[in-house]
Amino acid sequence: MKMLKEITRHELIGLNAVVVQSSNLSQEGLKGRIVDETKSSVVLETINGRKRVLKKNVVFELNVEGKIVMIKGKLLEGRPEERIKVK
């Protein structure tokens, strides 16, 4: 898998994620499983409940098929069904 090219088209729901950088300092270090995704946000299921994180404000560390990938949330913006279609 060509990680950077294909991660933007990968299904995010079900992936483990860590917020490694955020404009909202209280979100840095937030980790959990992605349980929902919208055009501009993802919802993480954490040990403290569900947390909504805006994509444009963060850098995520994702565990994809056993590999750790860091990606700017801005690259993941857009509706999931439309993002998957982009070439």
PyMOL Python script that loads the backbone (N, CA, C, O; Angstrom):
from pymol import cmd

cmd.read_pdbstr("""\
ATOM      1  N   MET A   1       0.839  -1.186   0.000  1.00  0.00           N
ATOM      2  CA  MET A   1       0.000   0.000   0.000  1.00  0.00           C
ATOM      3  C   MET A   1       0.877   1.239   0.000  1.00  0.00           C
ATOM      4  O   MET A   1       1.738   1.386   0.867  1.00  0.00           O
ATOM      5  N   LYS A   2       0.676   2.112  -0.936  1.00  0.00           N
ATOM      6  CA  LYS A   2       1.380   3.389  -0.951  1.00  0.00           C
ATOM      7  C   LYS A   2       0.677   4.266   0.064  1.00  0.00           C
ATOM      8  O   LYS A   2      -0.372   4.844  -0.218  1.00  0.00           O
ATOM      9  N   MET A   3       1.263   4.359   1.244  1.00  0.00           N
ATOM     10  CA  MET A   3       0.572   4.889   2.400  1.00  0.00           C
ATOM     11  C   MET A   3      -0.011   6.285   2.214  1.00  0.00           C
ATOM     12  O   MET A   3      -1.217   6.457   2.393  1.00  0.00           O
ATOM     13  N   LEU A   4       0.776   7.273   1.869  1.00  0.00           N
ATOM     14  CA  LEU A   4       0.254   8.637   1.831  1.00  0.00           C
ATOM     15  C   LEU A   4      -0.801   8.807   0.747  1.00  0.00           C
ATOM     16  O   LEU A   4      -1.835   9.433   0.981  1.00  0.00           O
ATOM     17  N   LYS A   5      -0.549   8.257  -0.434  1.00  0.00           N
ATOM     18  CA  LYS A   5      -1.513   8.388  -1.517  1.00  0.00           C
ATOM     19  C   LYS A   5      -2.815   7.679  -1.187  1.00  0.00           C
ATOM     20  O   LYS A   5      -3.894   8.216  -1.439  1.00  0.00           O
ATOM     21  N   GLU A   6      -2.727   6.498  -0.635  1.00  0.00           N
ATOM     22  CA  GLU A   6      -3.910   5.685  -0.430  1.00  0.00           C
ATOM     23  C   GLU A   6      -4.612   5.941   0.890  1.00  0.00           C
ATOM     24  O   GLU A   6      -5.794   5.619   1.018  1.00  0.00           O
ATOM     25  N   ILE A   7      -3.934   6.505   1.869  1.00  0.00           N
ATOM     26  CA  ILE A   7      -4.595   6.731   3.153  1.00  0.00           C
ATOM     27  C   ILE A   7      -5.734   7.726   3.015  1.00  0.00           C
ATOM     28  O   ILE A   7      -6.722   7.636   3.743  1.00  0.00           O
ATOM     29  N   THR A   8      -5.614   8.667   2.098  1.00  0.00           N
ATOM     30  CA  THR A   8      -6.688   9.634   1.914  1.00  0.00           C
ATOM     31  C   THR A   8      -7.940   8.971   1.347  1.00  0.00           C
ATOM     32  O   THR A   8      -9.033   9.522   1.476  1.00  0.00           O
ATOM     33  N   ARG A   9      -7.806   7.812   0.728  1.00  0.00           N
ATOM     34  CA  ARG A   9      -8.940   7.083   0.163  1.00  0.00           C
ATOM     35  C   ARG A   9      -9.363   5.907   1.043  1.00  0.00           C
ATOM     36  O   ARG A   9     -10.354   5.237   0.750  1.00  0.00           O
ATOM     37  N   HIS A  10      -8.630   5.659   2.097  1.00  0.00           N
ATOM     38  CA  HIS A  10      -8.894   4.528   2.984  1.00  0.00           C
ATOM     39  C   HIS A  10     -10.091   4.812   3.884  1.00  0.00           C
ATOM     40  O   HIS A  10     -10.329   5.962   4.256  1.00  0.00           O
ATOM     41  N   GLU A  11     -10.834   3.787   4.230  1.00  0.00           N
ATOM     42  CA  GLU A  11     -11.931   3.912   5.198  1.00  0.00           C
ATOM     43  C   GLU A  11     -11.332   4.171   6.573  1.00  0.00           C
ATOM     44  O   GLU A  11     -10.496   3.395   7.036  1.00  0.00           O
ATOM     45  N   LEU A  12     -11.746   5.245   7.231  1.00  0.00           N
ATOM     46  CA  LEU A  12     -11.172   5.616   8.522  1.00  0.00           C
ATOM     47  C   LEU A  12     -11.892   4.973   9.704  1.00  0.00           C
ATOM     48  O   LEU A  12     -11.284   4.744  10.749  1.00  0.00           O
ATOM     49  N   ILE A  13     -13.173   4.684   9.547  1.00  0.00           N
ATOM     50  CA  ILE A  13     -13.932   4.108  10.660  1.00  0.00           C
ATOM     51  C   ILE A  13     -13.344   2.751  11.022  1.00  0.00           C
ATOM     52  O   ILE A  13     -13.161   1.880  10.172  1.00  0.00           O
ATOM     53  N   GLY A  14     -13.055   2.600  12.307  1.00  0.00           N
ATOM     54  CA  GLY A  14     -12.467   1.360  12.809  1.00  0.00           C
ATOM     55  C   GLY A  14     -10.977   1.454  13.061  1.00  0.00           C
ATOM     56  O   GLY A  14     -10.404   0.583  13.715  1.00  0.00           O
ATOM     57  N   LEU A  15     -10.334   2.510  12.548  1.00  0.00           N
ATOM     58  CA  LEU A  15      -8.896   2.669  12.759  1.00  0.00           C
ATOM     59  C   LEU A  15      -8.613   3.258  14.133  1.00  0.00           C
ATOM     60  O   LEU A  15      -9.384   4.074  14.638  1.00  0.00           O
ATOM     61  N   ASN A  16      -7.506   2.842  14.733  1.00  0.00           N
ATOM     62  CA  ASN A  16      -7.045   3.468  15.971  1.00  0.00           C
ATOM     63  C   ASN A  16      -6.307   4.745  15.598  1.00  0.00           C
ATOM     64  O   ASN A  16      -5.507   4.761  14.662  1.00  0.00           O
ATOM     65  N   ALA A  17      -6.581   5.816  16.337  1.00  0.00           N
ATOM     66  CA  ALA A  17      -6.001   7.120  16.012  1.00  0.00           C
ATOM     67  C   ALA A  17      -5.520   7.823  17.273  1.00  0.00           C
ATOM     68  O   ALA A  17      -6.064   7.643  18.363  1.00  0.00           O
ATOM     69  N   VAL A  18      -4.478   8.633  17.086  1.00  0.00           N
ATOM     70  CA  VAL A  18      -3.966   9.494  18.144  1.00  0.00           C
ATOM     71  C   VAL A  18      -3.849  10.894  17.551  1.00  0.00           C
ATOM     72  O   VAL A  18      -3.350  11.063  16.438  1.00  0.00           O
ATOM     73  N   VAL A  19      -4.309  11.895  18.296  1.00  0.00           N
ATOM     74  CA  VAL A  19      -4.149  13.288  17.874  1.00  0.00           C
ATOM     75  C   VAL A  19      -2.777  13.721  18.389  1.00  0.00           C
ATOM     76  O   VAL A  19      -2.593  13.910  19.591  1.00  0.00           O
ATOM     77  N   VAL A  20      -1.808  13.880  17.472  1.00  0.00           N
ATOM     78  CA  VAL A  20      -0.447  14.222  17.889  1.00  0.00           C
ATOM     79  C   VAL A  20      -0.206  15.730  17.895  1.00  0.00           C
ATOM     80  O   VAL A  20       0.711  16.216  18.557  1.00  0.00           O
ATOM     81  N   GLN A  21      -1.035  16.464  17.154  1.00  0.00           N
ATOM     82  CA  GLN A  21      -0.898  17.919  17.125  1.00  0.00           C
ATOM     83  C   GLN A  21      -2.275  18.499  16.857  1.00  0.00           C
ATOM     84  O   GLN A  21      -3.022  17.988  16.022  1.00  0.00           O
ATOM     85  N   SER A  22      -2.611  19.577  17.573  1.00  0.00           N
ATOM     86  CA  SER A  22      -3.917  20.192  17.393  1.00  0.00           C
ATOM     87  C   SER A  22      -3.845  21.664  17.760  1.00  0.00           C
ATOM     88  O   SER A  22      -3.049  22.067  18.608  1.00  0.00           O
ATOM     89  N   SER A  23      -4.687  22.466  17.108  1.00  0.00           N
ATOM     90  CA  SER A  23      -4.785  23.867  17.490  1.00  0.00           C
ATOM     91  C   SER A  23      -5.504  23.990  18.836  1.00  0.00           C
ATOM     92  O   SER A  23      -5.373  25.005  19.520  1.00  0.00           O
ATOM     93  N   ASN A  24      -6.254  22.968  19.211  1.00  0.00           N
ATOM     94  CA  ASN A  24      -6.901  22.901  20.519  1.00  0.00           C
ATOM     95  C   ASN A  24      -6.023  22.019  21.411  1.00  0.00           C
ATOM     96  O   ASN A  24      -6.051  20.794  21.290  1.00  0.00           O
ATOM     97  N   LEU A  25      -5.253  22.631  22.295  1.00  0.00           N
ATOM     98  CA  LEU A  25      -4.274  21.888  23.103  1.00  0.00           C
ATOM     99  C   LEU A  25      -4.893  20.795  23.957  1.00  0.00           C
ATOM    100  O   LEU A  25      -4.212  19.828  24.297  1.00  0.00           O
ATOM    101  N   SER A  26      -6.171  20.922  24.312  1.00  0.00           N
ATOM    102  CA  SER A  26      -6.807  19.884  25.122  1.00  0.00           C
ATOM    103  C   SER A  26      -7.037  18.595  24.332  1.00  0.00           C
ATOM    104  O   SER A  26      -7.291  17.546  24.923  1.00  0.00           O
ATOM    105  N   GLN A  27      -6.949  18.666  22.994  1.00  0.00           N
ATOM    106  CA  GLN A  27      -7.132  17.467  22.170  1.00  0.00           C
ATOM    107  C   GLN A  27      -5.824  16.727  21.899  1.00  0.00           C
ATOM    108  O   GLN A  27      -5.857  15.568  21.486  1.00  0.00           O
ATOM    109  N   GLU A  28      -4.679  17.361  22.121  1.00  0.00           N
ATOM    110  CA  GLU A  28      -3.407  16.692  21.866  1.00  0.00           C
ATOM    111  C   GLU A  28      -3.277  15.484  22.782  1.00  0.00           C
ATOM    112  O   GLU A  28      -3.540  15.564  23.982  1.00  0.00           O
ATOM    113  N   GLY A  29      -2.870  14.374  22.201  1.00  0.00           N
ATOM    114  CA  GLY A  29      -2.718  13.142  22.963  1.00  0.00           C
ATOM    115  C   GLY A  29      -3.991  12.321  23.047  1.00  0.00           C
ATOM    116  O   GLY A  29      -3.974  11.208  23.573  1.00  0.00           O
ATOM    117  N   LEU A  30      -5.091  12.848  22.538  1.00  0.00           N
ATOM    118  CA  LEU A  30      -6.357  12.126  22.544  1.00  0.00           C
ATOM    119  C   LEU A  30      -6.211  10.885  21.679  1.00  0.00           C
ATOM    120  O   LEU A  30      -5.741  10.965  20.544  1.00  0.00           O
ATOM    121  N   LYS A  31      -6.615   9.734  22.216  1.00  0.00           N
ATOM    122  CA  LYS A  31      -6.498   8.514  21.415  1.00  0.00           C
ATOM    123  C   LYS A  31      -7.715   7.640  21.584  1.00  0.00           C
ATOM    124  O   LYS A  31      -8.358   7.615  22.634  1.00  0.00           O
ATOM    125  N   GLY A  32      -8.010   6.927  20.521  1.00  0.00           N
ATOM    126  CA  GLY A  32      -9.159   6.038  20.530  1.00  0.00           C
ATOM    127  C   GLY A  32      -9.409   5.487  19.144  1.00  0.00           C
ATOM    128  O   GLY A  32      -8.607   5.670  18.227  1.00  0.00           O
ATOM    129  N   ARG A  33     -10.533   4.810  19.007  1.00  0.00           N
ATOM    130  CA  ARG A  33     -10.920   4.216  17.732  1.00  0.00           C
ATOM    131  C   ARG A  33     -11.896   5.170  17.041  1.00  0.00           C
ATOM    132  O   ARG A  33     -12.793   5.719  17.681  1.00  0.00           O
ATOM    133  N   ILE A  34     -11.717   5.363  15.742  1.00  0.00           N
ATOM    134  CA  ILE A  34     -12.617   6.217  14.973  1.00  0.00           C
ATOM    135  C   ILE A  34     -13.928   5.456  14.778  1.00  0.00           C
ATOM    136  O   ILE A  34     -13.948   4.365  14.207  1.00  0.00           O
ATOM    137  N   VAL A  35     -15.034   6.056  15.268  1.00  0.00           N
ATOM    138  CA  VAL A  35     -16.330   5.387  15.177  1.00  0.00           C
ATOM    139  C   VAL A  35     -17.299   6.094  14.238  1.00  0.00           C
ATOM    140  O   VAL A  35     -18.329   5.527  13.874  1.00  0.00           O
ATOM    141  N   ASP A  36     -16.982   7.322  13.842  1.00  0.00           N
ATOM    142  CA  ASP A  36     -17.840   8.048  12.913  1.00  0.00           C
ATOM    143  C   ASP A  36     -17.001   9.100  12.210  1.00  0.00           C
ATOM    144  O   ASP A  36     -15.989   9.564  12.735  1.00  0.00           O
ATOM    145  N   GLU A  37     -17.439   9.468  11.012  1.00  0.00           N
ATOM    146  CA  GLU A  37     -16.719  10.466  10.228  1.00  0.00           C
ATOM    147  C   GLU A  37     -17.722  11.294   9.447  1.00  0.00           C
ATOM    148  O   GLU A  37     -18.674  10.763   8.873  1.00  0.00           O
ATOM    149  N   THR A  38     -17.497  12.611   9.432  1.00  0.00           N
ATOM    150  CA  THR A  38     -18.299  13.508   8.605  1.00  0.00           C
ATOM    151  C   THR A  38     -17.348  14.253   7.676  1.00  0.00           C
ATOM    152  O   THR A  38     -16.149  13.973   7.636  1.00  0.00           O
ATOM    153  N   LYS A  39     -17.896  15.192   6.941  1.00  0.00           N
ATOM    154  CA  LYS A  39     -17.103  15.987   6.009  1.00  0.00           C
ATOM    155  C   LYS A  39     -15.932  16.681   6.693  1.00  0.00           C
ATOM    156  O   LYS A  39     -14.838  16.750   6.133  1.00  0.00           O
ATOM    157  N   SER A  40     -16.154  17.195   7.901  1.00  0.00           N
ATOM    158  CA  SER A  40     -15.112  18.005   8.535  1.00  0.00           C
ATOM    159  C   SER A  40     -14.647  17.494   9.899  1.00  0.00           C
ATOM    160  O   SER A  40     -13.837  18.153  10.550  1.00  0.00           O
ATOM    161  N   SER A  41     -15.139  16.338  10.346  1.00  0.00           N
ATOM    162  CA  SER A  41     -14.733  15.857  11.664  1.00  0.00           C
ATOM    163  C   SER A  41     -14.716  14.327  11.739  1.00  0.00           C
ATOM    164  O   SER A  41     -15.260  13.630  10.882  1.00  0.00           O
ATOM    165  N   VAL A  42     -14.075  13.842  12.790  1.00  0.00           N
ATOM    166  CA  VAL A  42     -14.136  12.422  13.122  1.00  0.00           C
ATOM    167  C   VAL A  42     -14.547  12.312  14.587  1.00  0.00           C
ATOM    168  O   VAL A  42     -14.310  13.227  15.376  1.00  0.00           O
ATOM    169  N   VAL A  43     -15.154  11.207  14.940  1.00  0.00           N
ATOM    170  CA  VAL A  43     -15.533  10.951  16.322  1.00  0.00           C
ATOM    171  C   VAL A  43     -14.679   9.792  16.820  1.00  0.00           C
ATOM    172  O   VAL A  43     -14.669   8.711  16.232  1.00  0.00           O
ATOM    173  N   LEU A  44     -13.958  10.040  17.922  1.00  0.00           N
ATOM    174  CA  LEU A  44     -13.116   9.018  18.529  1.00  0.00           C
ATOM    175  C   LEU A  44     -13.819   8.438  19.741  1.00  0.00           C
ATOM    176  O   LEU A  44     -14.349   9.178  20.570  1.00  0.00           O
ATOM    177  N   GLU A  45     -13.827   7.116  19.848  1.00  0.00           N
ATOM    178  CA  GLU A  45     -14.313   6.438  21.049  1.00  0.00           C
ATOM    179  C   GLU A  45     -13.101   6.290  21.959  1.00  0.00           C
ATOM    180  O   GLU A  45     -12.214   5.479  21.692  1.00  0.00           O
ATOM    181  N   THR A  46     -13.064   7.076  23.036  1.00  0.00           N
ATOM    182  CA  THR A  46     -11.940   7.067  23.966  1.00  0.00           C
ATOM    183  C   THR A  46     -12.366   6.392  25.261  1.00  0.00           C
ATOM    184  O   THR A  46     -13.525   6.005  25.412  1.00  0.00           O
ATOM    185  N   ILE A  47     -11.439   6.249  26.189  1.00  0.00           N
ATOM    186  CA  ILE A  47     -11.794   5.654  27.479  1.00  0.00           C
ATOM    187  C   ILE A  47     -12.706   6.574  28.282  1.00  0.00           C
ATOM    188  O   ILE A  47     -13.346   6.137  29.238  1.00  0.00           O
ATOM    189  N   ASN A  48     -12.766   7.844  27.897  1.00  0.00           N
ATOM    190  CA  ASN A  48     -13.630   8.824  28.571  1.00  0.00           C
ATOM    191  C   ASN A  48     -14.876   9.167  27.769  1.00  0.00           C
ATOM    192  O   ASN A  48     -15.516  10.185  28.035  1.00  0.00           O
ATOM    193  N   GLY A  49     -15.228   8.350  26.808  1.00  0.00           N
ATOM    194  CA  GLY A  49     -16.412   8.602  25.986  1.00  0.00           C
ATOM    195  C   GLY A  49     -16.042   9.055  24.583  1.00  0.00           C
ATOM    196  O   GLY A  49     -14.877   9.017  24.188  1.00  0.00           O
ATOM    197  N   ARG A  50     -17.043   9.480  23.848  1.00  0.00           N
ATOM    198  CA  ARG A  50     -16.836   9.903  22.460  1.00  0.00           C
ATOM    199  C   ARG A  50     -16.427  11.367  22.395  1.00  0.00           C
ATOM    200  O   ARG A  50     -16.986  12.218  23.086  1.00  0.00           O
ATOM    201  N   LYS A  51     -15.435  11.642  21.547  1.00  0.00           N
ATOM    202  CA  LYS A  51     -14.914  13.003  21.371  1.00  0.00           C
ATOM    203  C   LYS A  51     -14.905  13.336  19.885  1.00  0.00           C
ATOM    204  O   LYS A  51     -14.402  12.558  19.075  1.00  0.00           O
ATOM    205  N   ARG A  52     -15.454  14.480  19.529  1.00  0.00           N
ATOM    206  CA  ARG A  52     -15.451  14.937  18.133  1.00  0.00           C
ATOM    207  C   ARG A  52     -14.225  15.818  17.914  1.00  0.00           C
ATOM    208  O   ARG A  52     -13.948  16.722  18.703  1.00  0.00           O
ATOM    209  N   VAL A  53     -13.499  15.545  16.837  1.00  0.00           N
ATOM    210  CA  VAL A  53     -12.274  16.277  16.514  1.00  0.00           C
ATOM    211  C   VAL A  53     -12.398  16.812  15.092  1.00  0.00           C
ATOM    212  O   VAL A  53     -12.672  16.056  14.160  1.00  0.00           O
ATOM    213  N   LEU A  54     -12.196  18.119  14.928  1.00  0.00           N
ATOM    214  CA  LEU A  54     -12.220  18.704  13.590  1.00  0.00           C
ATOM    215  C   LEU A  54     -10.972  18.292  12.826  1.00  0.00           C
ATOM    216  O   LEU A  54      -9.864  18.360  13.359  1.00  0.00           O
ATOM    217  N   LYS A  55     -11.143  17.869  11.592  1.00  0.00           N
ATOM    218  CA  LYS A  55     -10.024  17.374  10.781  1.00  0.00           C
ATOM    219  C   LYS A  55      -9.005  18.461  10.464  1.00  0.00           C
ATOM    220  O   LYS A  55      -7.800  18.213  10.513  1.00  0.00           O
ATOM    221  N   LYS A  56      -9.478  19.670  10.140  1.00  0.00           N
ATOM    222  CA  LYS A  56      -8.564  20.703   9.660  1.00  0.00           C
ATOM    223  C   LYS A  56      -7.596  21.195  10.718  1.00  0.00           C
ATOM    224  O   LYS A  56      -6.588  21.817  10.383  1.00  0.00           O
ATOM    225  N   ASN A  57      -7.873  20.935  11.979  1.00  0.00           N
ATOM    226  CA  ASN A  57      -7.068  21.483  13.060  1.00  0.00           C
ATOM    227  C   ASN A  57      -6.012  20.527  13.614  1.00  0.00           C
ATOM    228  O   ASN A  57      -5.298  20.892  14.548  1.00  0.00           O
ATOM    229  N   VAL A  58      -5.893  19.326  13.071  1.00  0.00           N
ATOM    230  CA  VAL A  58      -5.070  18.309  13.737  1.00  0.00           C
ATOM    231  C   VAL A  58      -4.134  17.569  12.796  1.00  0.00           C
ATOM    232  O   VAL A  58      -4.262  17.618  11.572  1.00  0.00           O
ATOM    233  N   VAL A  59      -3.185  16.878  13.424  1.00  0.00           N
ATOM    234  CA  VAL A  59      -2.364  15.875  12.748  1.00  0.00           C
ATOM    235  C   VAL A  59      -2.676  14.568  13.461  1.00  0.00           C
ATOM    236  O   VAL A  59      -2.568  14.474  14.684  1.00  0.00           O
ATOM    237  N   PHE A  60      -3.062  13.563  12.686  1.00  0.00           N
ATOM    238  CA  PHE A  60      -3.406  12.260  13.237  1.00  0.00           C
ATOM    239  C   PHE A  60      -2.261  11.271  13.060  1.00  0.00           C
ATOM    240  O   PHE A  60      -1.503  11.339  12.092  1.00  0.00           O
ATOM    241  N   GLU A  61      -2.153  10.368  13.999  1.00  0.00           N
ATOM    242  CA  GLU A  61      -1.310   9.181  13.864  1.00  0.00           C
ATOM    243  C   GLU A  61      -2.289   8.023  13.771  1.00  0.00           C
ATOM    244  O   GLU A  61      -3.011   7.743  14.728  1.00  0.00           O
ATOM    245  N   LEU A  62      -2.323   7.348  12.628  1.00  0.00           N
ATOM    246  CA  LEU A  62      -3.270   6.276  12.388  1.00  0.00           C
ATOM    247  C   LEU A  62      -2.555   4.938  12.305  1.00  0.00           C
ATOM    248  O   LEU A  62      -1.444   4.848  11.784  1.00  0.00           O
ATOM    249  N   ASN A  63      -3.192   3.914  12.817  1.00  0.00           N
ATOM    250  CA  ASN A  63      -2.674   2.553  12.691  1.00  0.00           C
ATOM    251  C   ASN A  63      -3.437   1.900  11.548  1.00  0.00           C
ATOM    252  O   ASN A  63      -4.601   1.530  11.696  1.00  0.00           O
ATOM    253  N   VAL A  64      -2.757   1.762  10.390  1.00  0.00           N
ATOM    254  CA  VAL A  64      -3.382   1.220   9.192  1.00  0.00           C
ATOM    255  C   VAL A  64      -2.683  -0.088   8.835  1.00  0.00           C
ATOM    256  O   VAL A  64      -1.508  -0.103   8.467  1.00  0.00           O
ATOM    257  N   GLU A  65      -3.430  -1.185   8.952  1.00  0.00           N
ATOM    258  CA  GLU A  65      -2.898  -2.503   8.603  1.00  0.00           C
ATOM    259  C   GLU A  65      -1.570  -2.773   9.301  1.00  0.00           C
ATOM    260  O   GLU A  65      -0.647  -3.314   8.693  1.00  0.00           O
ATOM    261  N   GLY A  66      -1.471  -2.399  10.568  1.00  0.00           N
ATOM    262  CA  GLY A  66      -0.270  -2.650  11.361  1.00  0.00           C
ATOM    263  C   GLY A  66       0.849  -1.646  11.156  1.00  0.00           C
ATOM    264  O   GLY A  66       1.916  -1.782  11.756  1.00  0.00           O
ATOM    265  N   LYS A  67       0.629  -0.648  10.327  1.00  0.00           N
ATOM    266  CA  LYS A  67       1.637   0.394  10.087  1.00  0.00           C
ATOM    267  C   LYS A  67       1.148   1.707  10.670  1.00  0.00           C
ATOM    268  O   LYS A  67      -0.036   2.033  10.589  1.00  0.00           O
ATOM    269  N   ILE A  68       2.066   2.454  11.256  1.00  0.00           N
ATOM    270  CA  ILE A  68       1.741   3.755  11.826  1.00  0.00           C
ATOM    271  C   ILE A  68       1.958   4.831  10.766  1.00  0.00           C
ATOM    272  O   ILE A  68       3.035   4.930  10.178  1.00  0.00           O
ATOM    273  N   VAL A  69       0.923   5.634  10.531  1.00  0.00           N
ATOM    274  CA  VAL A  69       0.956   6.677   9.507  1.00  0.00           C
ATOM    275  C   VAL A  69       0.554   7.993  10.148  1.00  0.00           C
ATOM    276  O   VAL A  69      -0.462   8.065  10.840  1.00  0.00           O
ATOM    277  N   MET A  70       1.344   9.035   9.924  1.00  0.00           N
ATOM    278  CA  MET A  70       0.973  10.373  10.385  1.00  0.00           C
ATOM    279  C   MET A  70       0.456  11.157   9.182  1.00  0.00           C
ATOM    280  O   MET A  70       1.066  11.157   8.113  1.00  0.00           O
ATOM    281  N   ILE A  71      -0.680  11.823   9.378  1.00  0.00           N
ATOM    282  CA  ILE A  71      -1.277  12.564   8.267  1.00  0.00           C
ATOM    283  C   ILE A  71      -1.999  13.797   8.799  1.00  0.00           C
ATOM    284  O   ILE A  71      -2.626  13.756   9.857  1.00  0.00           O
ATOM    285  N   LYS A  72      -1.903  14.882   8.058  1.00  0.00           N
ATOM    286  CA  LYS A  72      -2.626  16.096   8.414  1.00  0.00           C
ATOM    287  C   LYS A  72      -4.110  15.863   8.153  1.00  0.00           C
ATOM    288  O   LYS A  72      -4.505  15.365   7.099  1.00  0.00           O
ATOM    289  N   GLY A  73      -4.907  16.231   9.125  1.00  0.00           N
ATOM    290  CA  GLY A  73      -6.347  16.058   8.989  1.00  0.00           C
ATOM    291  C   GLY A  73      -6.924  16.812   7.812  1.00  0.00           C
ATOM    292  O   GLY A  73      -7.930  16.393   7.240  1.00  0.00           O
ATOM    293  N   LYS A  74      -6.301  17.923   7.442  1.00  0.00           N
ATOM    294  CA  LYS A  74      -6.771  18.719   6.308  1.00  0.00           C
ATOM    295  C   LYS A  74      -6.821  17.881   5.023  1.00  0.00           C
ATOM    296  O   LYS A  74      -7.680  18.108   4.171  1.00  0.00           O
ATOM    297  N   LEU A  75      -5.908  16.919   4.883  1.00  0.00           N
ATOM    298  CA  LEU A  75      -5.897  16.051   3.704  1.00  0.00           C
ATOM    299  C   LEU A  75      -7.067  15.070   3.703  1.00  0.00           C
ATOM    300  O   LEU A  75      -7.393  14.493   2.666  1.00  0.00           O
ATOM    301  N   LEU A  76      -7.692  14.882   4.851  1.00  0.00           N
ATOM    302  CA  LEU A  76      -8.806  13.945   4.977  1.00  0.00           C
ATOM    303  C   LEU A  76     -10.159  14.632   4.907  1.00  0.00           C
ATOM    304  O   LEU A  76     -11.196  13.975   5.001  1.00  0.00           O
ATOM    305  N   GLU A  77     -10.158  15.970   4.739  1.00  0.00           N
ATOM    306  CA  GLU A  77     -11.419  16.697   4.687  1.00  0.00           C
ATOM    307  C   GLU A  77     -12.235  16.295   3.468  1.00  0.00           C
ATOM    308  O   GLU A  77     -11.689  15.941   2.423  1.00  0.00           O
ATOM    309  N   GLY A  78     -13.527  16.354   3.621  1.00  0.00           N
ATOM    310  CA  GLY A  78     -14.459  15.995   2.557  1.00  0.00           C
ATOM    311  C   GLY A  78     -15.329  14.841   3.004  1.00  0.00           C
ATOM    312  O   GLY A  78     -15.002  14.125   3.950  1.00  0.00           O
ATOM    313  N   ARG A  79     -16.420  14.674   2.324  1.00  0.00           N
ATOM    314  CA  ARG A  79     -17.313  13.570   2.657  1.00  0.00           C
ATOM    315  C   ARG A  79     -16.591  12.251   2.366  1.00  0.00           C
ATOM    316  O   ARG A  79     -15.933  12.111   1.336  1.00  0.00           O
ATOM    317  N   PRO A  80     -16.719  11.292   3.275  1.00  0.00           N
ATOM    318  CA  PRO A  80     -16.004  10.022   3.098  1.00  0.00           C
ATOM    319  C   PRO A  80     -16.290   9.363   1.758  1.00  0.00           C
ATOM    320  O   PRO A  80     -15.372   8.861   1.111  1.00  0.00           O
ATOM    321  N   GLU A  81     -17.544   9.356   1.333  1.00  0.00           N
ATOM    322  CA  GLU A  81     -17.886   8.692   0.074  1.00  0.00           C
ATOM    323  C   GLU A  81     -17.312   9.424  -1.130  1.00  0.00           C
ATOM    324  O   GLU A  81     -17.041   8.795  -2.153  1.00  0.00           O
ATOM    325  N   GLU A  82     -17.122  10.724  -1.035  1.00  0.00           N
ATOM    326  CA  GLU A  82     -16.515  11.481  -2.134  1.00  0.00           C
ATOM    327  C   GLU A  82     -15.004  11.374  -2.102  1.00  0.00           C
ATOM    328  O   GLU A  82     -14.369  11.306  -3.154  1.00  0.00           O
ATOM    329  N   ARG A  83     -14.412  11.356  -0.904  1.00  0.00           N
ATOM    330  CA  ARG A  83     -12.970  11.268  -0.764  1.00  0.00           C
ATOM    331  C   ARG A  83     -12.455   9.940  -1.317  1.00  0.00           C
ATOM    332  O   ARG A  83     -11.364   9.888  -1.884  1.00  0.00           O
ATOM    333  N   ILE A  84     -13.219   8.886  -1.160  1.00  0.00           N
ATOM    334  CA  ILE A  84     -12.809   7.564  -1.637  1.00  0.00           C
ATOM    335  C   ILE A  84     -12.753   7.543  -3.158  1.00  0.00           C
ATOM    336  O   ILE A  84     -11.931   6.827  -3.731  1.00  0.00           O
ATOM    337  N   LYS A  85     -13.614   8.317  -3.828  1.00  0.00           N
ATOM    338  CA  LYS A  85     -13.665   8.345  -5.285  1.00  0.00           C
ATOM    339  C   LYS A  85     -12.533   9.147  -5.922  1.00  0.00           C
ATOM    340  O   LYS A  85     -12.221   8.936  -7.094  1.00  0.00           O
ATOM    341  N   VAL A  86     -11.911  10.061  -5.178  1.00  0.00           N
ATOM    342  CA  VAL A  86     -10.886  10.952  -5.744  1.00  0.00           C
ATOM    343  C   VAL A  86      -9.681  10.147  -6.198  1.00  0.00           C
ATOM    344  O   VAL A  86      -9.207   9.257  -5.493  1.00  0.00           O
ATOM    345  N   LYS A  87      -9.192  10.476  -7.392  1.00  0.00           N
ATOM    346  CA  LYS A  87      -8.025   9.756  -7.927  1.00  0.00           C
ATOM    347  C   LYS A  87      -6.762  10.492  -7.599  1.00  0.00           C
ATOM    348  O   LYS A  87      -5.675  10.045  -7.963  1.00  0.00           O
TER     349      LYS A  87
END
""", "prot")
cmd.dss("prot")
cmd.show_as("cartoon", "prot")
cmd.util.cbc("prot")
cmd.orient("prot")
